[in-house]
Amino acid sequence: MIDKNKCISCGSCVSACPVGAIKFDENGKAEIDPNICIKCGTCQAICPVGAIKIEN
């Protein structure tokens, strides 16, 4: 889950995702496709503002 209020649209998570599950929405905020996400936690670890929380 991405807290869009915290997301600064830096693109770190988009670049880091090994399966391409993260894209920018129409407002320029990151969005995770749950059908692609493998819940590896890479995006959560790399987010500089802590906007991402991987939930099981």
N, CA, C and O atoms as CSV, one atom per row, in Angstrom:
chain,resi,resn,atom,element,x,y,z
A,1,MET,N,N,0.832,-1.173,0.000
A,1,MET,CA,C,0.000,0.000,0.000
A,1,MET,C,C,0.879,1.239,0.000
A,1,MET,O,O,1.883,1.300,0.710
A,2,ILE,N,N,0.499,2.220,-0.796
A,2,ILE,CA,C,1.255,3.472,-0.849
A,2,ILE,C,C,0.402,4.598,-0.287
A,2,ILE,O,O,-0.731,4.810,-0.719
A,3,ASP,N,N,0.958,5.315,0.681
A,3,ASP,CA,C,0.305,6.499,1.230
A,3,ASP,C,C,0.569,7.641,0.260
A,3,ASP,O,O,1.661,8.208,0.246
A,4,LYS,N,N,-0.417,7.973,-0.539
A,4,LYS,CA,C,-0.237,8.976,-1.589
A,4,LYS,C,C,-0.021,10.376,-1.031
A,4,LYS,O,O,0.463,11.256,-1.742
A,5,ASN,N,N,-0.375,10.593,0.240
A,5,ASN,CA,C,-0.101,11.883,0.867
A,5,ASN,C,C,1.385,12.033,1.189
A,5,ASN,O,O,1.907,13.147,1.231
A,6,LYS,N,N,2.056,10.915,1.413
A,6,LYS,CA,C,3.490,10.937,1.705
A,6,LYS,C,C,4.349,10.844,0.443
A,6,LYS,O,O,5.474,11.342,0.417
A,7,CYS,N,N,3.816,10.206,-0.602
A,7,CYS,CA,C,4.575,9.980,-1.834
A,7,CYS,C,C,5.030,11.302,-2.440
A,7,CYS,O,O,4.229,12.218,-2.627
A,8,ILE,N,N,6.332,11.393,-2.747
A,8,ILE,CA,C,6.891,12.610,-3.345
A,8,ILE,C,C,7.205,12.415,-4.831
A,8,ILE,O,O,7.874,13.247,-5.444
A,9,SER,N,N,6.727,11.333,-5.393
A,9,SER,CA,C,6.882,11.050,-6.833
A,9,SER,C,C,8.337,11.013,-7.290
A,9,SER,O,O,8.658,11.451,-8.395
A,10,CYS,N,N,9.207,10.494,-6.446
A,10,CYS,CA,C,10.636,10.473,-6.775
A,10,CYS,C,C,10.986,9.379,-7.785
A,10,CYS,O,O,11.971,9.497,-8.515
A,11,GLY,N,N,10.178,8.315,-7.826
A,11,GLY,CA,C,10.416,7.234,-8.772
A,11,GLY,C,C,11.365,6.153,-8.291
A,11,GLY,O,O,11.652,5.216,-9.037
A,12,SER,N,N,11.856,6.255,-7.074
A,12,SER,CA,C,12.773,5.237,-6.554
A,12,SER,C,C,12.140,3.856,-6.552
A,12,SER,O,O,12.778,2.875,-6.935
A,13,CYS,N,N,10.901,3.780,-6.126
A,13,CYS,CA,C,10.220,2.494,-6.056
A,13,CYS,C,C,9.945,1.925,-7.443
A,13,CYS,O,O,10.039,0.716,-7.655
A,14,VAL,N,N,9.605,2.800,-8.382
A,14,VAL,CA,C,9.337,2.368,-9.755
A,14,VAL,C,C,10.593,1.724,-10.336
A,14,VAL,O,O,10.519,0.665,-10.959
A,15,SER,N,N,11.736,2.356,-10.134
A,15,SER,CA,C,13.009,1.845,-10.648
A,15,SER,C,C,13.451,0.570,-9.943
A,15,SER,O,O,14.051,-0.309,-10.562
A,16,ALA,N,N,13.156,0.468,-8.656
A,16,ALA,CA,C,13.644,-0.652,-7.854
A,16,ALA,C,C,12.808,-1.916,-7.976
A,16,ALA,O,O,13.309,-3.011,-7.720
A,17,CYS,N,N,11.554,-1.787,-8.359
A,17,CYS,CA,C,10.671,-2.963,-8.395
A,17,CYS,C,C,11.167,-3.981,-9.420
A,17,CYS,O,O,11.267,-3.666,-10.606
A,18,PRO,N,N,11.480,-5.204,-8.970
A,18,PRO,CA,C,12.035,-6.212,-9.884
A,18,PRO,C,C,11.027,-6.795,-10.871
A,18,PRO,O,O,11.414,-7.432,-11.850
A,19,VAL,N,N,9.730,-6.579,-10.618
A,19,VAL,CA,C,8.716,-7.146,-11.505
A,19,VAL,C,C,7.876,-6.087,-12.222
A,19,VAL,O,O,6.928,-6.427,-12.930
A,20,GLY,N,N,8.211,-4.823,-12.048
A,20,GLY,CA,C,7.486,-3.756,-12.731
A,20,GLY,C,C,6.064,-3.557,-12.248
A,20,GLY,O,O,5.183,-3.207,-13.033
A,21,ALA,N,N,5.831,-3.779,-10.955
A,21,ALA,CA,C,4.482,-3.679,-10.404
A,21,ALA,C,C,4.085,-2.256,-10.028
A,21,ALA,O,O,2.928,-2.014,-9.682
A,22,ILE,N,N,5.023,-1.310,-10.089
A,22,ILE,CA,C,4.726,0.050,-9.652
A,22,ILE,C,C,4.797,1.005,-10.837
A,22,ILE,O,O,5.761,1.022,-11.602
A,23,LYS,N,N,3.755,1.786,-10.955
A,23,LYS,CA,C,3.665,2.801,-12.006
A,23,LYS,C,C,3.178,4.090,-11.361
A,23,LYS,O,O,2.745,4.090,-10.209
A,24,PHE,N,N,3.248,5.189,-12.107
A,24,PHE,CA,C,2.681,6.445,-11.629
A,24,PHE,C,C,1.236,6.555,-12.095
A,24,PHE,O,O,0.917,6.207,-13.232
A,25,ASP,N,N,0.355,7.044,-11.208
A,25,ASP,CA,C,-1.038,7.240,-11.582
A,25,ASP,C,C,-1.189,8.577,-12.302
A,25,ASP,O,O,-0.197,9.254,-12.571
A,26,GLU,N,N,-2.418,8.955,-12.612
A,26,GLU,CA,C,-2.673,10.187,-13.361
A,26,GLU,C,C,-2.284,11.450,-12.597
A,26,GLU,O,O,-2.166,12.523,-13.188
A,27,ASN,N,N,-2.084,11.324,-11.281
A,27,ASN,CA,C,-1.672,12.464,-10.463
A,27,ASN,C,C,-0.170,12.461,-10.178
A,27,ASN,O,O,0.325,13.293,-9.419
A,28,GLY,N,N,0.546,11.526,-10.788
A,28,GLY,CA,C,1.988,11.456,-10.596
A,28,GLY,C,C,2.419,10.765,-9.318
A,28,GLY,O,O,3.576,10.876,-8.914
A,29,LYS,N,N,1.515,10.061,-8.684
A,29,LYS,CA,C,1.839,9.339,-7.455
A,29,LYS,C,C,2.023,7.859,-7.781
A,29,LYS,O,O,1.381,7.329,-8.688
A,30,ALA,N,N,2.896,7.206,-7.039
A,30,ALA,CA,C,3.168,5.790,-7.257
A,30,ALA,C,C,1.945,4.949,-6.898
A,30,ALA,O,O,1.179,5.277,-5.993
A,31,GLU,N,N,1.794,3.858,-7.638
A,31,GLU,CA,C,0.665,2.959,-7.448
A,31,GLU,C,C,1.151,1.535,-7.702
A,31,GLU,O,O,1.819,1.273,-8.702
A,32,ILE,N,N,0.815,0.618,-6.798
A,32,ILE,CA,C,1.238,-0.778,-6.920
A,32,ILE,C,C,0.105,-1.607,-7.513
A,32,ILE,O,O,-1.035,-1.535,-7.055
A,33,ASP,N,N,0.429,-2.392,-8.532
A,33,ASP,CA,C,-0.543,-3.328,-9.106
A,33,ASP,C,C,-0.474,-4.612,-8.282
A,33,ASP,O,O,0.517,-5.337,-8.363
A,34,PRO,N,N,-1.501,-4.904,-7.497
A,34,PRO,CA,C,-1.457,-6.092,-6.628
A,34,PRO,C,C,-1.434,-7.412,-7.389
A,34,PRO,O,O,-1.084,-8.446,-6.819
A,35,ASN,N,N,-1.796,-7.391,-8.648
A,35,ASN,CA,C,-1.771,-8.612,-9.455
A,35,ASN,C,C,-0.368,-8.953,-9.941
A,35,ASN,O,O,-0.111,-10.077,-10.371
A,36,ILE,N,N,0.537,-7.981,-9.872
A,36,ILE,CA,C,1.917,-8.191,-10.308
A,36,ILE,C,C,2.879,-8.262,-9.121
A,36,ILE,O,O,3.863,-9.000,-9.158
A,37,CYS,N,N,2.595,-7.502,-8.082
A,37,CYS,CA,C,3.472,-7.395,-6.906
A,37,CYS,C,C,3.739,-8.767,-6.281
A,37,CYS,O,O,2.822,-9.563,-6.080
A,38,ILE,N,N,5.026,-9.026,-5.976
A,38,ILE,CA,C,5.422,-10.289,-5.331
A,38,ILE,C,C,5.731,-10.092,-3.842
A,38,ILE,O,O,6.190,-11.016,-3.171
A,39,LYS,N,N,5.478,-8.893,-3.339
A,39,LYS,CA,C,5.657,-8.564,-1.924
A,39,LYS,C,C,7.086,-8.806,-1.427
A,39,LYS,O,O,7.296,-9.314,-0.325
A,40,CYS,N,N,8.049,-8.438,-2.250
A,40,CYS,CA,C,9.451,-8.653,-1.882
A,40,CYS,C,C,9.970,-7.619,-0.882
A,40,CYS,O,O,10.945,-7.873,-0.175
A,41,GLY,N,N,9.317,-6.448,-0.821
A,41,GLY,CA,C,9.716,-5.420,0.135
A,41,GLY,C,C,10.776,-4.451,-0.352
A,41,GLY,O,O,11.176,-3.554,0.390
A,42,THR,N,N,11.236,-4.610,-1.574
A,42,THR,CA,C,12.277,-3.724,-2.105
A,42,THR,C,C,11.796,-2.275,-2.131
A,42,THR,O,O,12.536,-1.371,-1.740
A,43,CYS,N,N,10.587,-2.051,-2.578
A,43,CYS,CA,C,10.054,-0.691,-2.670
A,43,CYS,C,C,9.922,-0.054,-1.289
A,43,CYS,O,O,10.224,1.126,-1.107
A,44,GLN,N,N,9.472,-0.836,-0.335
A,44,GLN,CA,C,9.322,-0.335,1.033
A,44,GLN,C,C,10.673,0.083,1.597
A,44,GLN,O,O,10.782,1.114,2.262
A,45,ALA,N,N,11.690,-0.710,1.334
A,45,ALA,CA,C,13.028,-0.424,1.851
A,45,ALA,C,C,13.662,0.801,1.199
A,45,ALA,O,O,14.428,1.518,1.843
A,46,ILE,N,N,13.349,1.045,-0.069
A,46,ILE,CA,C,14.010,2.122,-0.802
A,46,ILE,C,C,13.281,3.467,-0.722
A,46,ILE,O,O,13.872,4.504,-1.021
A,47,CYS,N,N,12.012,3.462,-0.326
A,47,CYS,CA,C,11.231,4.701,-0.282
A,47,CYS,C,C,11.837,5.679,0.722
A,47,CYS,O,O,11.928,5.366,1.909
A,48,PRO,N,N,12.254,6.868,0.257
A,48,PRO,CA,C,12.928,7.812,1.160
A,48,PRO,C,C,12.006,8.476,2.167
A,48,PRO,O,O,12.486,9.075,3.129
A,49,VAL,N,N,10.699,8.388,1.975
A,49,VAL,CA,C,9.776,9.048,2.904
A,49,VAL,C,C,8.875,8.057,3.633
A,49,VAL,O,O,7.965,8.473,4.350
A,50,GLY,N,N,9.105,6.775,3.470
A,50,GLY,CA,C,8.329,5.754,4.173
A,50,GLY,C,C,6.859,5.710,3.767
A,50,GLY,O,O,5.984,5.450,4.593
A,51,ALA,N,N,6.598,5.965,2.493
A,51,ALA,CA,C,5.219,5.994,2.007
A,51,ALA,C,C,4.668,4.617,1.668
A,51,ALA,O,O,3.470,4.476,1.421
A,52,ILE,N,N,5.526,3.595,1.653
A,52,ILE,CA,C,5.097,2.263,1.231
A,52,ILE,C,C,5.123,1.287,2.398
A,52,ILE,O,O,6.094,1.207,3.151
A,53,LYS,N,N,4.024,0.546,2.524
A,53,LYS,CA,C,3.947,-0.513,3.518
A,53,LYS,C,C,3.438,-1.755,2.818
A,53,LYS,O,O,2.322,-1.769,2.298
A,54,ILE,N,N,4.253,-2.798,2.802
A,54,ILE,CA,C,3.865,-4.066,2.181
A,54,ILE,C,C,3.030,-4.847,3.193
A,54,ILE,O,O,3.456,-5.085,4.323
A,55,GLU,N,N,1.847,-5.235,2.764
A,55,GLU,CA,C,0.952,-5.996,3.628
A,55,GLU,C,C,0.780,-7.394,3.062
A,55,GLU,O,O,0.715,-7.587,1.848
A,56,ASN,N,N,0.709,-8.358,3.955
A,56,ASN,CA,C,0.507,-9.757,3.522
A,56,ASN,C,C,-0.954,-10.072,3.361
A,56,ASN,O,O,-1.308,-11.196,3.005
